[in-house]
């Protein structure tokens, strides 16, 4: 049942009123008492520690001191008047200053009495001071403090200009928290709270704002994080269970001639153990009679496309058609050429459909699809057009699915009499916690090893001042017959500047590597498609040795002879993009290299990114570091941690709690799939009430 108190409009809370309520709604989306309760502190200030004046510095965020006020003065003229006080802790002195509201404080702070002061230390005219400190009198040697850990709340600049800072929110919550006694329904079943020794929901909400001890705060945070994860996992697992129950899949019962012939006679290399394992997992799914919905993760160059092809051959052996949808024409064309070359000696008909396919070719393609003559179709979003009709679509492979919306994907499903099997591929390794949360309703397979014979790419970091050494290395590699990528960043907000960087870089390279001995291609997003393709083909045919480009080459370019990737201004790239760019080389048998070029001054985060790239080629390890560096909030660009409506839980730090919630949600649904048992009613109501509207389920396949 709804909590009537928590549904109360926030304007009714003492000290808020209509104007502040409007501000809370527009700035923080706080409308009710419950919304305010769920606006959790982003950190806490430890009020148990006392500094001395000798220890404090402007680098410290907040400090607390104990001592006496020596004297109080009013200084300045008219509008510039302010109140100052000299404070001493017996070790040194500190100036306190009030620029506003000091008239209300005149006569309140008396010399000789003992006070505790708390605030942000700053330096003015070479001396340490503290503006607008909190001042608390020590009565008979006892500190009158309600909380040792003081909560700090995030607000906005607009709120701060209207007196609605962290302290104002803390005062509102001090008014609200006592009112919730006996008013907060428990949502978790007793079997979970007792098993994990959790605080009640009411106690957790009290302690998260005004913790009595650090240990109780930790327990309150764990309870709230667990519940946030639990709602997401329940939602995902219910969707997964309903899909398995409601959607019958095509039964690919046969592993026939096409699959076996390709595996024995035409596979150009031995499959890795990881590829074999993944094929077995997919084979079990598509032969079960249930619709497959599987995520296939594999690092750059791990062989996902071959796995997808072999699954499409199983579909063909069972009389079904397959399609592979890629997000860009470059990538679709690359997939088509790869599959066509692998199948060139086999009786398998494969086609390509993109936005640039000519009408005459389309007419033939449509006829072959409808007749069943074409077994595999590769393409872009052009595949979802209504005119594209299959005779018997049984398997859909989606590459980099996050670039397609739910509606786009579902239109592919509707091209079949019942939902086809779905295989979602991604070359961006996803941390386990993120995969469990974003793709928790999909079964997951991981290809975690590279094909035999591939040499790990050697990655090094050079500063701009070492450029001549890099040029010398480039000449050595070109002399060996190798080719080189030189990539410049492309940041949307400053395309003109990036274009200038690219052209300046091109001119610099052209001077260092002059014709006719050297030939250079240039590719960037402002070029016409035909010109871009012409330059790319020159590089593919080895007519040029160096390709100067923006990140347009991040996907879709496969040149085994290219052995060096040089990334300019590497500090401007995220880890994931650096790893994707590095994956453009290392595709041949020769040793390949990735060179990260940066300025001499790097932030702490940039240094960690460079060190991570140099240390490891493991995309999953890189993804974990990237998640910890950027955090879920940065990934989604929302307030607080943000991802999927999480307010307190953090995917980069709370993996263990997420796994507990995953196990608990599976146990609940195994026992009570519809949440019909009385002990699950509150959980079901809260799930429907609070979380379905907040989560961006369009990210979920």
C-alpha positions as CSV (number, residue, x, y, z in Angstrom):
1,X,0.0,0.0,0.0
2,X,1.2,3.6,-0.6
3,X,2.9,5.3,2.3
4,X,0.5,8.2,2.9
5,X,3.1,10.3,4.8
6,X,5.8,9.7,2.2
7,X,3.4,10.8,-0.5
8,X,2.8,14.2,1.2
9,X,3.7,17.1,-1.0
10,X,7.0,18.6,0.2
11,X,5.6,22.1,0.5
12,X,3.8,20.9,3.7
13,X,7.0,20.2,5.5
14,X,7.8,22.9,8.1
15,X,10.4,25.3,6.7
16,X,9.7,24.6,3.0
17,X,6.6,26.3,1.7
18,X,5.4,26.8,-1.9
19,X,8.5,28.8,-3.2
20,X,11.1,26.4,-1.9
21,X,8.9,23.5,-3.1
22,X,9.0,24.8,-6.6
23,X,12.8,25.1,-6.5
24,X,13.1,21.5,-5.1
25,X,10.9,20.2,-7.9
26,X,12.6,22.0,-10.8
27,X,16.2,21.5,-9.6
28,X,16.2,18.1,-7.9
29,X,12.8,16.5,-8.9
30,X,11.9,16.4,-5.2
31,X,8.1,16.6,-5.0
32,X,7.1,14.5,-1.9
33,X,8.5,13.7,1.6
34,X,9.6,10.3,0.1
35,X,11.6,12.0,-2.6
36,X,13.4,14.1,0.0
37,X,14.1,11.0,2.1
38,X,15.7,9.4,-1.0
39,X,17.9,12.4,-1.7
40,X,20.9,10.7,0.1
41,X,24.0,12.5,1.3
42,X,26.9,12.2,-1.2
43,X,29.4,12.2,1.7
44,X,29.8,12.8,5.4
45,X,32.1,15.1,7.4
46,X,33.7,13.5,10.4
47,X,32.9,15.7,13.4
48,X,34.8,13.4,15.8
49,X,38.2,14.8,14.8
50,X,39.7,18.1,16.1
51,X,42.5,19.8,14.2
52,X,44.9,22.3,15.6
53,X,45.5,25.6,13.8
54,X,49.0,24.4,13.0
55,X,47.5,21.4,11.0
56,X,45.0,23.2,8.9
57,X,45.6,24.2,5.3
58,X,43.4,25.5,2.4
59,X,43.7,22.1,0.8
60,X,41.4,20.5,3.5
61,X,37.7,20.5,2.7
62,X,36.3,21.1,6.3
63,X,38.0,21.2,9.7
64,X,36.9,21.4,13.3
65,X,38.8,23.2,16.0
66,X,38.2,23.8,19.8
67,X,39.3,26.9,21.6
68,X,38.4,30.4,22.6
69,X,37.4,33.7,20.9
70,X,39.8,36.4,21.8
71,X,37.9,39.4,20.5
72,X,35.1,40.4,18.1
73,X,35.1,43.5,15.8
74,X,33.0,45.2,13.2
75,X,35.2,46.4,10.3
76,X,34.7,48.1,7.0
77,X,32.3,50.9,5.9
78,X,28.5,50.6,5.2
79,X,28.0,47.9,2.5
80,X,31.4,46.5,3.0
81,X,31.0,46.0,6.7
82,X,31.7,42.6,8.2
83,X,32.2,41.0,11.5
84,X,35.6,39.4,12.4
85,X,36.8,37.4,15.4
86,X,40.2,36.2,16.5
87,X,40.1,32.6,17.5
88,X,42.8,30.6,19.3
89,X,43.2,27.0,20.2
90,X,46.3,27.6,22.3
91,X,48.6,26.6,19.4
92,X,47.9,29.5,17.0
93,X,45.3,31.9,15.9
94,X,42.7,32.0,13.1
95,X,40.5,34.8,11.9
96,X,36.8,34.1,11.6
97,X,34.8,36.4,9.3
98,X,31.1,36.9,8.6
99,X,30.1,38.9,5.5
100,X,26.3,38.4,5.8
101,X,23.9,38.0,8.6
102,X,26.5,39.2,11.2
103,X,24.0,41.7,12.8
104,X,22.1,38.7,14.2
105,X,25.3,37.4,15.7
106,X,26.5,40.6,17.5
107,X,27.0,39.9,21.2
108,X,26.5,36.1,20.8
109,X,30.2,35.1,20.8
110,X,31.9,36.2,24.0
111,X,35.7,36.3,24.6
112,X,36.9,33.8,27.2
113,X,34.3,31.2,26.5
114,X,35.1,27.9,24.9
115,X,33.7,27.1,21.4
116,X,33.9,24.5,18.7
117,X,34.2,26.0,15.2
118,X,33.7,24.1,11.9
119,X,34.2,25.3,8.4
120,X,36.4,25.5,5.3
121,X,39.9,27.0,5.9
122,X,41.0,29.6,3.3
123,X,44.0,32.0,2.9
124,X,43.5,35.8,2.6
125,X,46.4,38.3,2.5
126,X,48.7,35.5,3.6
127,X,46.8,34.6,6.7
128,X,44.5,31.6,7.4
129,X,40.8,32.4,8.0
130,X,37.4,30.8,7.9
131,X,34.3,32.4,6.5
132,X,30.9,31.9,8.0
133,X,31.9,29.0,10.3
134,X,29.5,27.0,12.4
135,X,30.1,27.9,16.0
136,X,29.0,25.8,18.9
137,X,29.5,26.7,22.6
138,X,31.0,24.0,24.9
139,X,28.7,23.9,27.9
140,X,30.4,22.8,31.2
141,X,33.1,21.0,29.2
142,X,30.5,18.9,27.2
143,X,30.1,19.1,23.5
144,X,26.4,19.5,22.5
145,X,26.6,17.6,19.2
146,X,23.7,15.6,17.8
147,X,25.8,13.8,15.1
148,X,29.4,12.9,14.8
149,X,29.0,12.3,11.0
150,X,27.5,15.3,9.4
151,X,25.7,14.7,6.0
152,X,26.6,16.7,3.0
153,X,23.9,17.0,0.2
154,X,24.4,17.9,-3.5
155,X,22.5,20.9,-4.7
156,X,22.6,23.3,-7.7
157,X,24.1,26.7,-8.2
158,X,20.5,28.1,-8.6
159,X,19.5,26.6,-5.2
160,X,22.6,28.0,-3.5
161,X,21.9,31.5,-4.6
162,X,18.5,31.2,-2.9
163,X,19.8,29.9,0.4
164,X,19.2,26.3,-0.4
165,X,22.6,24.8,0.2
166,X,23.6,21.5,1.8
167,X,22.8,22.9,5.3
168,X,19.3,23.9,4.3
169,X,18.6,20.4,3.0
170,X,20.0,19.0,6.3
171,X,17.7,21.2,8.3
172,X,14.7,20.0,6.2
173,X,15.7,16.4,6.8
174,X,16.1,17.0,10.5
175,X,12.5,18.1,10.5
176,X,11.3,15.2,8.4
177,X,13.2,12.2,9.8
178,X,11.5,12.2,13.2
179,X,8.1,12.2,11.5
180,X,8.6,8.9,9.7
181,X,8.5,6.8,12.9
182,X,6.0,4.0,12.2
183,X,5.2,5.4,8.8
184,X,7.6,3.4,6.5
185,X,6.4,0.0,5.3
186,X,8.9,-2.8,5.2
187,X,9.4,-4.0,1.6
188,X,11.8,-6.9,1.9
189,X,10.6,-10.3,3.1
190,X,11.7,-11.3,6.6
191,X,13.6,-14.3,5.1
192,X,16.0,-11.8,3.4
193,X,16.4,-9.3,6.2
194,X,17.1,-12.0,8.8
195,X,19.4,-14.0,6.6
196,X,21.6,-10.9,5.8
197,X,21.1,-9.2,9.3
198,X,19.7,-6.1,7.6
199,X,18.4,-3.0,9.3
200,X,14.7,-2.3,8.7
201,X,13.8,0.1,5.9
202,X,12.7,2.8,8.4
203,X,15.9,2.5,10.4
204,X,18.0,2.6,7.2
205,X,16.4,5.8,6.1
206,X,17.0,7.4,9.5
207,X,20.6,6.3,9.7
208,X,21.6,7.2,6.1
209,X,20.9,10.8,6.9
210,X,21.9,11.0,10.6
211,X,24.1,8.0,11.4
212,X,24.8,7.2,15.0
213,X,28.1,5.4,14.2
214,X,30.1,4.7,11.1
215,X,29.2,1.0,11.4
216,X,25.5,1.6,11.5
217,X,25.9,3.9,8.5
218,X,27.6,1.1,6.6
219,X,24.7,-1.2,7.4
220,X,22.2,1.4,6.3
221,X,24.0,2.0,3.0
222,X,24.2,-1.8,2.4
223,X,20.5,-2.2,3.0
224,X,19.5,0.6,0.6
225,X,22.0,-0.4,-2.1
226,X,20.8,-4.0,-1.9
227,X,17.2,-2.9,-2.3
228,X,18.0,-0.7,-5.3
229,X,19.8,-3.6,-7.0
230,X,17.1,-6.0,-6.1
231,X,14.3,-4.1,-7.9
232,X,16.4,-4.0,-11.1
233,X,17.3,-7.7,-10.9
234,X,13.7,-8.7,-10.1
235,X,12.5,-6.7,-13.1
236,X,15.1,-8.3,-15.4
237,X,14.6,-11.8,-14.2
238,X,10.8,-11.5,-14.5
239,X,11.2,-10.4,-18.1
240,X,13.5,-13.3,-18.8
241,X,11.2,-15.8,-17.1
242,X,8.2,-14.5,-19.0
243,X,10.0,-14.6,-22.3
244,X,11.0,-18.2,-21.7
245,X,7.5,-19.1,-20.7
246,X,5.6,-17.2,-23.4
247,X,7.9,-17.3,-26.5
248,X,8.4,-20.6,-28.2
249,X,11.5,-20.6,-30.4
250,X,12.3,-22.4,-33.6
251,X,13.9,-25.7,-32.9
252,X,17.2,-26.0,-34.8
253,X,17.4,-29.8,-34.2
254,X,20.0,-30.6,-36.8
255,X,23.7,-29.8,-37.1
256,X,23.9,-30.6,-40.8
257,X,26.0,-30.6,-44.0
258,X,26.7,-26.8,-44.2
259,X,28.0,-26.5,-40.6
260,X,30.0,-29.8,-40.7
261,X,31.5,-29.1,-44.2
262,X,32.6,-25.6,-43.2
263,X,34.1,-26.8,-39.9
264,X,36.0,-29.6,-41.5
265,X,37.0,-28.2,-44.9
266,X,36.8,-24.4,-45.0
267,X,37.5,-22.9,-41.5
268,X,40.8,-21.1,-42.1
269,X,42.1,-21.5,-38.6
270,X,41.5,-23.7,-35.5
271,X,38.8,-22.4,-33.1
272,X,39.8,-21.4,-29.7
273,X,38.5,-23.3,-26.7
274,X,36.4,-20.2,-25.8
275,X,34.8,-20.1,-29.3
276,X,34.0,-23.9,-29.1
277,X,32.4,-23.3,-25.6
278,X,30.3,-20.4,-26.9
279,X,29.1,-22.4,-29.9
280,X,28.0,-25.2,-27.6
281,X,26.1,-22.7,-25.4
282,X,24.3,-21.3,-28.4
283,X,23.7,-24.7,-29.9
284,X,21.9,-25.8,-26.6
285,X,19.7,-22.6,-26.7
286,X,18.6,-22.9,-30.3
287,X,17.9,-26.6,-30.0
288,X,15.8,-26.2,-26.8
289,X,12.5,-25.1,-28.5
290,X,12.7,-21.8,-26.5
291,X,13.6,-18.5,-28.1
292,X,17.3,-17.7,-27.6
293,X,18.2,-14.2,-26.3
294,X,22.0,-14.3,-25.8
295,X,24.7,-11.6,-25.4
296,X,28.0,-12.5,-27.0
297,X,30.9,-10.6,-25.6
298,X,34.3,-10.8,-27.1
299,X,37.3,-8.5,-27.2
300,X,38.6,-7.0,-30.4
301,X,39.8,-9.7,-32.7
302,X,38.5,-12.6,-30.6
303,X,36.5,-14.2,-33.4
304,X,32.9,-13.3,-32.7
305,X,32.0,-13.1,-36.4
306,X,33.1,-16.7,-37.1
307,X,31.0,-17.9,-34.2
308,X,28.0,-15.9,-35.6
309,X,28.6,-17.4,-39.0
310,X,28.6,-21.0,-37.7
311,X,25.4,-20.4,-35.9
312,X,23.9,-19.0,-39.1
313,X,25.0,-22.2,-40.9
314,X,23.1,-24.3,-38.3
315,X,20.0,-22.1,-39.1
316,X,20.5,-22.8,-42.8
317,X,20.9,-26.6,-42.1
318,X,17.4,-26.4,-40.5
319,X,15.8,-24.6,-43.4
320,X,15.9,-21.1,-41.8
321,X,17.3,-17.8,-42.9
322,X,19.5,-15.5,-40.9
323,X,20.4,-11.8,-40.9
324,X,23.2,-9.8,-39.4
325,X,22.5,-6.1,-38.7
326,X,25.4,-3.7,-38.1
327,X,25.2,0.0,-37.0
328,X,27.3,1.5,-39.9
329,X,27.7,0.9,-43.6
330,X,31.4,0.5,-43.2
331,X,31.0,-2.2,-40.6
332,X,28.2,-4.0,-42.6
333,X,30.3,-4.0,-45.7
334,X,33.3,-5.4,-43.7
335,X,31.1,-8.2,-42.3
336,X,29.7,-9.0,-45.7
337,X,33.2,-9.3,-47.3
338,X,34.4,-11.4,-44.3
339,X,31.5,-13.8,-44.6
340,X,31.5,-14.0,-48.4
341,X,35.2,-14.8,-48.4
342,X,34.7,-17.6,-45.8
343,X,31.8,-19.0,-47.7
344,X,33.2,-18.6,-51.3
345,X,33.5,-22.4,-51.9
346,X,30.2,-23.3,-50.3
347,X,26.7,-23.5,-51.6
348,X,25.4,-20.7,-49.3
349,X,23.8,-17.6,-50.8
350,X,24.6,-14.4,-48.9
351,X,23.5,-10.8,-49.7
352,X,24.2,-7.2,-48.6
353,X,21.6,-4.5,-48.1
354,X,22.5,-0.9,-47.1
355,X,21.2,2.6,-47.7
356,X,23.4,2.8,-50.8
357,X,22.2,-0.5,-52.4
358,X,20.8,0.4,-55.9
359,X,17.1,-0.3,-56.7
360,X,17.9,-2.9,-59.3
361,X,20.0,-4.9,-56.8
362,X,17.3,-4.4,-54.2
363,X,14.6,-5.9,-56.4
364,X,16.7,-9.1,-57.0
365,X,17.6,-9.3,-53.3
366,X,13.9,-8.9,-52.2
367,X,12.9,-11.7,-54.6
368,X,15.6,-14.1,-53.4
369,X,14.7,-13.4,-49.7
370,X,11.0,-14.1,-50.3
371,X,11.7,-17.3,-52.2
372,X,14.1,-18.5,-49.5
373,X,16.9,-18.7,-52.0
374,X,19.0,-16.3,-49.9
375,X,20.1,-17.9,-46.6
376,X,22.1,-15.0,-45.1
377,X,21.5,-11.2,-45.4
378,X,23.9,-8.7,-44.0
379,X,23.0,-5.0,-43.7
380,X,22.4,-1.8,-41.8
381,X,19.1,-0.6,-40.3
382,X,17.9,-0.9,-43.9
383,X,17.1,-4.5,-42.9
384,X,14.1,-3.3,-40.8
385,X,12.3,-1.6,-43.8
386,X,8.8,-3.0,-44.4
387,X,9.7,-4.1,-47.9
388,X,12.3,-6.5,-46.6
389,X,10.4,-9.8,-46.2
390,X,12.0,-13.1,-45.4
391,X,10.6,-16.6,-46.3
392,X,11.6,-18.1,-42.9
393,X,13.7,-15.8,-40.7
394,X,15.0,-17.9,-37.8
395,X,18.1,-16.1,-36.4
396,X,18.9,-12.4,-36.0
397,X,22.5,-11.4,-35.2
398,X,22.8,-7.8,-34.0
399,X,26.3,-6.2,-33.8
400,X,26.9,-3.4,-31.2
401,X,23.2,-3.5,-30.2
402,X,23.4,-0.4,-28.0
403,X,23.4,1.6,-31.2
404,X,19.9,0.3,-32.1
405,X,16.6,1.2,-30.3
406,X,14.1,-1.3,-29.0
407,X,11.6,-0.4,-31.7
408,X,14.3,-1.0,-34.4
409,X,15.2,-4.4,-33.1
410,X,11.6,-5.4,-32.5
411,X,10.7,-4.7,-36.2
412,X,13.2,-7.4,-37.1
413,X,11.4,-9.8,-34.8
414,X,8.0,-9.1,-36.5
415,X,9.4,-10.3,-39.9
416,X,8.9,-13.9,-38.7
417,X,5.9,-16.0,-37.7
418,X,7.3,-16.3,-34.2
419,X,10.2,-14.4,-32.6
420,X,13.5,-15.6,-34.1
421,X,16.5,-16.5,-32.0
422,X,18.5,-13.3,-31.1
423,X,22.3,-13.2,-30.8
424,X,23.6,-9.8,-29.7
425,X,27.3,-9.2,-30.2
426,X,29.5,-6.5,-28.7
427,X,33.2,-5.8,-29.1
428,X,33.2,-3.5,-26.1
429,X,34.0,-5.7,-23.1
430,X,31.5,-5.0,-20.3
431,X,32.4,-5.3,-16.6
432,X,30.5,-8.2,-15.0
433,X,28.5,-5.8,-12.7
434,X,27.5,-3.7,-15.6
435,X,26.5,-6.7,-17.7
436,X,24.4,-8.1,-14.9
437,X,22.6,-4.8,-14.7
438,X,22.2,-3.7,-18.3
439,X,21.8,-7.1,-19.8
440,X,20.6,-9.2,-16.9
441,X,17.6,-10.6,-18.9
442,X,20.0,-12.0,-21.6
443,X,22.0,-15.2,-21.3
444,X,25.6,-14.2,-21.6
445,X,28.6,-15.8,-23.4
446,X,32.1,-14.5,-23.3
447,X,35.0,-15.2,-25.8
448,X,37.9,-14.5,-23.5
449,X,40.9,-15.6,-25.6
450,X,42.4,-14.6,-28.9
451,X,42.9,-17.0,-31.9
452,X,46.3,-18.8,-31.9
453,X,49.2,-17.1,-33.6
454,X,48.1,-13.6,-32.7
455,X,50.9,-11.8,-30.9
456,X,49.9,-9.4,-28.2
457,X,50.1,-5.8,-29.2
458,X,53.0,-3.9,-27.5
459,X,51.8,-0.6,-26.2
460,X,54.1,2.3,-25.2
461,X,53.6,5.8,-24.0
462,X,55.6,8.8,-25.4
463,X,55.4,12.5,-24.7
464,X,55.4,15.1,-27.4
465,X,59.0,15.9,-26.6
466,X,60.0,12.4,-27.8
467,X,58.4,12.8,-31.3
468,X,61.6,12.4,-33.2
469,X,62.1,8.9,-31.7
470,X,58.6,8.0,-32.8
471,X,59.3,9.3,-36.4
472,X,62.4,7.1,-36.5
473,X,60.5,4.0,-35.4
474,X,57.8,4.8,-38.1
475,X,60.6,4.9,-40.8
476,X,61.9,1.5,-39.6
477,X,58.5,-0.2,-39.8
478,X,57.7,1.3,-43.2
479,X,61.1,0.0,-44.4
480,X,59.9,-3.5,-43.3
481,X,56.9,-3.1,-45.6
482,X,54.5,-2.3,-42.7
483,X,51.7,0.4,-42.6
484,X,50.8,2.9,-39.9
485,X,47.6,4.5,-38.6
486,X,48.0,8.0,-37.1
487,X,44.8,9.0,-35.3
488,X,43.7,12.4,-34.0
489,X,40.8,12.9,-31.5
490,X,37.4,14.1,-32.5
491,X,35.5,15.8,-29.8
492,X,32.1,17.0,-31.0
493,X,32.1,20.2,-29.1
494,X,35.2,21.4,-30.9
495,X,35.2,19.9,-34.4
496,X,36.8,23.0,-36.0
497,X,39.7,22.8,-33.6
498,X,40.0,19.1,-34.2
499,X,40.0,19.6,-37.9
500,X,42.8,22.1,-37.5
501,X,44.7,19.6,-35.3
502,X,44.2,16.9,-38.0
503,X,45.4,19.2,-40.8
504,X,48.4,20.5,-38.8
505,X,49.3,16.9,-38.0
506,X,49.0,15.9,-41.7
507,X,51.2,18.8,-42.8
508,X,53.8,17.9,-40.1
509,X,53.8,14.2,-41.2
510,X,54.0,15.2,-44.8
511,X,57.2,17.2,-44.1
512,X,58.7,14.3,-42.1
513,X,57.7,11.7,-44.7
514,X,57.9,13.4,-48.1
515,X,56.9,11.9,-51.5
516,X,57.8,10.1,-53.6
517,X,59.4,7.8,-51.0
518,X,56.3,8.0,-48.8
519,X,52.6,8.2,-49.6
520,X,49.9,9.4,-47.1
521,X,46.1,8.9,-46.9
522,X,43.9,11.3,-45.0
523,X,40.4,10.4,-43.7
524,X,38.0,12.4,-41.6
525,X,34.3,12.8,-41.0
526,X,33.9,16.0,-43.1
527,X,34.9,14.2,-46.3
528,X,32.3,12.9,-48.8
529,X,31.7,9.2,-48.5
530,X,33.2,8.5,-52.0
531,X,36.3,10.4,-51.1
532,X,36.6,8.7,-47.8
533,X,36.2,5.3,-49.4
534,X,38.8,6.2,-52.1
535,X,41.4,7.1,-49.4
536,X,40.6,4.0,-47.4
537,X,41.0,1.8,-50.4
538,X,44.4,3.3,-51.2
539,X,45.5,2.3,-47.8
540,X,44.0,-1.2,-48.0
541,X,45.8,-1.8,-51.4
542,X,49.1,-0.6,-49.8
543,X,49.3,2.3,-52.2
544,X,49.9,4.5,-49.1
545,X,52.0,3.7,-46.0
546,X,50.5,6.1,-43.5
547,X,46.8,6.9,-42.8
548,X,46.2,10.1,-41.0
549,X,42.6,10.0,-39.6
550,X,40.1,10.9,-37.0
551,X,38.3,8.1,-35.0
552,X,36.3,7.3,-38.1
553,X,38.6,4.3,-38.4
554,X,37.6,3.0,-34.9
555,X,35.5,0.3,-36.4
556,X,35.2,-1.2,-39.9
557,X,38.8,-1.0,-41.1
558,X,40.7,-4.3,-41.3
559,X,44.2,-4.1,-42.8
560,X,46.4,-7.0,-41.5
561,X,49.5,-5.3,-42.9
562,X,49.0,-2.3,-40.6
563,X,51.3,-2.9,-37.6
564,X,51.5,0.5,-35.9
565,X,48.7,2.6,-34.3
566,X,49.8,6.0,-33.1
567,X,47.2,7.9,-31.1
568,X,47.8,11.6,-30.9
569,X,46.6,13.5,-27.8
570,X,45.8,10.1,-26.2
571,X,44.9,11.9,-22.9
572,X,41.7,13.2,-24.6
573,X,40.4,9.6,-25.2
574,X,38.6,7.4,-22.8
575,X,40.0,3.9,-22.1
576,X,37.3,2.1,-24.1
577,X,38.0,4.1,-27.2
578,X,41.8,3.8,-26.8
579,X,41.3,0.0,-26.6
580,X,39.1,0.0,-29.7
581,X,41.6,2.0,-31.7
582,X,44.4,-0.3,-30.6
583,X,42.4,-3.2,-32.0
584,X,42.8,-1.9,-35.5
585,X,46.3,-3.4,-35.5
586,X,47.5,-6.8,-34.5
587,X,45.5,-8.5,-37.2
588,X,48.4,-10.1,-39.0
589,X,51.1,-12.5,-38.0
590,X,53.7,-9.7,-37.4
591,X,54.4,-8.0,-34.1
592,X,52.2,-4.8,-33.8
593,X,52.6,-1.7,-31.8
594,X,50.4,1.0,-30.3
595,X,52.0,4.3,-29.4
596,X,50.2,6.7,-27.1
597,X,51.3,10.3,-27.6
598,X,50.4,12.9,-24.9
599,X,51.4,16.3,-23.6
600,X,54.0,16.4,-20.8
601,X,51.4,17.5,-18.1
602,X,48.9,14.8,-17.4
603,X,46.1,14.6,-14.8
604,X,46.1,11.7,-12.3
605,X,43.3,10.0,-14.3
606,X,45.1,10.5,-17.6
607,X,48.2,8.9,-16.1
608,X,46.2,5.9,-14.9
609,X,44.6,5.5,-18.3
610,X,48.1,5.5,-20.0
611,X,49.5,3.1,-17.4
612,X,46.5,0.7,-17.8
613,X,46.9,0.7,-21.6
614,X,50.6,0.0,-21.4
615,X,50.1,-2.8,-18.8
616,X,47.4,-4.9,-20.3
617,X,45.6,-5.9,-23.5
618,X,42.8,-7.5,-21.6
619,X,39.6,-5.6,-22.6
620,X,37.7,-6.8,-19.6
621,X,40.4,-5.5,-17.2
622,X,40.4,-2.2,-19.1
623,X,36.6,-2.0,-18.8
624,X,36.8,-2.5,-15.1
625,X,39.3,0.4,-14.7
626,X,37.2,2.5,-17.0
627,X,34.1,2.0,-14.9
628,X,36.0,2.9,-11.7
629,X,37.5,6.0,-13.3
630,X,34.3,7.4,-14.9
631,X,31.7,5.9,-12.6
632,X,28.2,5.0,-13.6
633,X,27.1,8.6,-13.3
634,X,29.5,9.7,-16.0
635,X,28.5,6.8,-18.2
636,X,24.9,8.1,-18.3
637,X,25.4,11.8,-17.6
638,X,22.8,12.0,-14.8
639,X,22.6,13.2,-11.2
640,X,24.2,11.2,-8.4
641,X,25.2,7.8,-9.6
642,X,22.3,7.9,-12.1
643,X,22.6,4.6,-13.9
644,X,19.2,2.9,-14.2
645,X,17.7,5.1,-11.5
646,X,20.3,4.1,-8.9
647,X,20.6,6.8,-6.2
648,X,23.1,5.3,-3.8
649,X,24.4,2.0,-5.2
650,X,27.5,2.3,-7.4
651,X,28.2,-0.4,-10.0
652,X,32.0,0.3,-9.9
653,X,32.2,-0.3,-6.1
654,X,29.2,-2.4,-5.1
655,X,29.6,-5.6,-7.1
656,X,29.3,-7.9,-4.1
657,X,26.0,-6.3,-3.1
658,X,24.8,-6.6,-6.7
659,X,25.6,-10.3,-6.7
660,X,23.7,-10.9,-3.4
661,X,20.7,-9.1,-4.9
662,X,20.9,-11.2,-8.0
663,X,20.9,-14.4,-6.0
664,X,18.1,-13.2,-3.7
665,X,15.9,-12.1,-6.6
666,X,16.4,-15.5,-8.4
667,X,15.4,-17.3,-5.2
668,X,12.3,-15.2,-4.7
669,X,11.1,-15.7,-8.3
670,X,11.9,-19.4,-8.3
671,X,9.6,-19.8,-5.3
672,X,7.0,-17.2,-6.3
673,X,7.3,-16.1,-10.0
674,X,4.3,-13.7,-9.8
675,X,5.1,-12.3,-6.3
676,X,1.7,-13.5,-5.2
677,X,2.7,-14.8,-1.7
678,X,1.6,-12.4,1.1
679,X,5.2,-11.9,2.2
680,X,6.1,-10.5,-1.3
681,X,3.1,-8.1,-1.7
682,X,5.0,-5.1,-0.3
683,X,7.9,-5.9,-2.6
684,X,5.7,-6.2,-5.6
685,X,3.8,-3.0,-4.8
686,X,7.1,-1.1,-4.2
687,X,8.6,-2.5,-7.4
688,X,5.6,-1.3,-9.5
689,X,5.3,2.0,-7.6
690,X,8.8,3.3,-7.4
691,X,11.0,1.7,-10.0
692,X,9.4,0.9,-13.3
693,X,9.0,4.6,-14.1
694,X,12.6,5.4,-13.2
695,X,14.5,2.8,-15.1
696,X,15.5,3.4,-18.7
697,X,14.5,0.0,-20.0
698,X,15.2,1.0,-23.6
699,X,18.8,0.1,-22.9
700,X,17.7,-3.5,-22.3
701,X,17.3,-5.9,-25.1
